[in-house]
Amino acid sequence: MFFTLAISVASADAEHLVWSGLVIAENVPQPAPIPPELTTLEQTLKDLFGYNQFEVIGQSNKTLKTGEEDWLANSKYFGLHVDARGENDAGYTLNLKLYKENDVLLETDANLSKSSPLVIKGPQVGSGQLLLVLVVKDDEQAHRRRHAVLDCASMLGVRTTPVTR
């Protein structure tokens, strides 16, 4: 006797977690260690912008389920409003607005790739530069849930069939 377990899969086979950060980049005599959120981007940021220290001054994590969510990453003076306007094969179409207090400094449309970060050079801030950094990551909880279901099914000897919404 064979059973089939149907597993619902989102359009891109996963929900995605997007990390958004407001980062101050500057050159200092003794740089602090890179924040954990930027570890994988450290060399790229240094090569692209020429700074030796990066400080996260505001951040947000948002799980995208429909690709049409919006969220805000805030710091004391700056805010980054992200309006996701849909998912495409490469990633997400976004409208970004950078605020300094209540003034809009920048508004732009951008594509956030699922495979590489989006980094935008913002205004000078003191002796440094504001960077807007957005990175798509797999939602680890959704990833674990999918694998737990698949592991359970395989232990029971159940054949699985993905179902796309």
C-alpha positions in Angstrom: 0.0 0.0 0.0 1.5 3.4 -1.0 0.5 6.8 0.5 1.3 10.1 -1.1 2.0 13.1 1.1 1.3 16.5 -0.7 3.5 19.3 0.4 2.5 22.9 -0.4 5.3 24.9 -1.8 5.3 28.7 -2.2 6.0 30.2 -5.6 9.8 30.3 -5.1 9.9 27.0 -3.1 10.4 29.0 0.2 9.6 32.0 2.2 12.5 34.4 2.3 13.8 36.4 5.1 15.1 39.9 4.1 17.6 41.6 6.3 17.6 45.4 5.8 20.3 47.5 7.4 21.3 51.2 7.8 25.1 51.0 8.0 27.6 53.8 8.7 30.9 53.1 6.9 34.0 55.1 7.9 37.8 54.9 8.2 39.2 54.8 11.7 42.7 54.0 13.1 41.4 50.9 15.0 38.3 49.5 13.4 35.8 47.6 15.5 35.0 44.0 14.5 32.5 43.7 11.7 28.9 43.2 12.9 27.7 39.6 12.5 25.0 40.7 10.0 27.7 41.9 7.6 30.3 39.2 8.0 29.7 37.6 4.6 29.8 41.1 3.0 32.9 42.5 4.7 35.4 42.2 1.9 33.0 43.3 -0.7 32.0 46.4 1.3 35.7 47.2 1.9 36.6 46.8 -1.8 33.6 48.8 -3.1 33.6 51.7 -0.7 37.1 51.9 0.7 36.2 52.1 4.4 37.6 49.9 7.1 34.7 50.0 9.7 31.0 49.3 9.3 28.5 49.9 12.0 24.8 48.8 11.9 22.8 51.8 13.2 19.4 50.4 12.3 18.0 47.1 11.0 14.9 45.0 10.3 14.2 41.4 9.5 11.1 40.7 7.4 9.8 37.3 6.2 8.3 37.7 2.7 5.4 35.4 2.1 3.6 37.1 -0.8 6.4 39.4 -2.0 4.2 42.4 -1.4 5.0 43.3 2.2 6.4 46.5 3.4 8.6 47.4 6.4 10.8 49.9 8.1 14.4 49.9 9.3 15.0 52.8 11.7 17.9 54.5 13.4 18.0 57.6 15.5 18.0 60.0 12.5 17.3 57.8 9.5 14.6 55.5 8.3 14.5 53.1 5.4 11.0 52.3 4.2 10.9 49.2 2.0 7.8 48.5 -0.1 8.0 45.1 -1.8 5.9 45.2 -5.0 6.1 41.7 -6.1 8.4 38.7 -6.7 10.0 37.9 -10.0 12.4 35.1 -11.2 15.5 36.9 -9.9 14.1 38.3 -6.7 11.8 41.1 -5.5 10.8 44.5 -7.0 11.2 47.1 -4.3 10.4 50.8 -3.8 12.8 52.3 -1.3 12.5 55.6 0.6 15.3 56.9 2.7 14.2 59.5 5.3 16.2 61.8 7.6 13.7 62.5 10.3 10.7 63.6 8.2 12.4 64.5 5.0 12.7 62.1 2.1 16.3 62.0 1.0 16.0 59.3 -1.7 13.2 57.4 -3.4 14.0 54.7 -5.9 12.8 51.5 -7.4 15.3 48.5 -7.3 15.4 44.8 -7.8 16.6 42.8 -4.8 18.2 39.6 -6.1 17.7 36.3 -4.1 21.4 35.5 -4.8 23.3 38.7 -4.1 22.8 41.7 -1.7 21.7 45.2 -2.7 23.9 47.9 -1.4 23.1 51.6 -2.0 25.5 54.4 -1.2 23.6 57.0 0.8 24.6 60.5 2.1 27.8 61.5 3.9 27.3 61.3 7.6 30.1 63.0 9.6 33.4 61.5 8.5 31.6 58.4 7.0 29.0 57.3 4.5 25.5 55.9 5.1 25.0 52.6 3.2 21.6 50.9 2.7 22.1 47.1 2.7 19.4 44.5 1.9 20.0 40.8 1.8 17.7 37.9 1.0 18.1 34.9 3.2 16.1 31.7 3.4 13.7 31.8 6.3 15.4 29.2 8.5 12.2 28.3 10.3 10.3 27.6 7.1 13.3 25.7 5.8 13.3 23.5 9.0 9.6 23.0 8.9 9.8 21.7 5.3 12.7 19.4 6.1 11.0 18.1 9.3 7.9 17.1 7.2 10.1 15.5 4.5 12.2 13.7 7.1 9.1 12.4 8.9 7.6 11.2 5.5 10.8 9.5 4.6 11.0 7.7 7.9 7.5 6.4 7.3 8.4 5.3 3.8 5.9 7.8 2.3 6.4 9.0 -1.2 6.2 12.9 -1.3 4.7 14.9 -4.2 5.3 18.7 -4.2 2.2 20.8 -4.9 2.7 24.4 -6.2 0.3 27.1 -5.2 
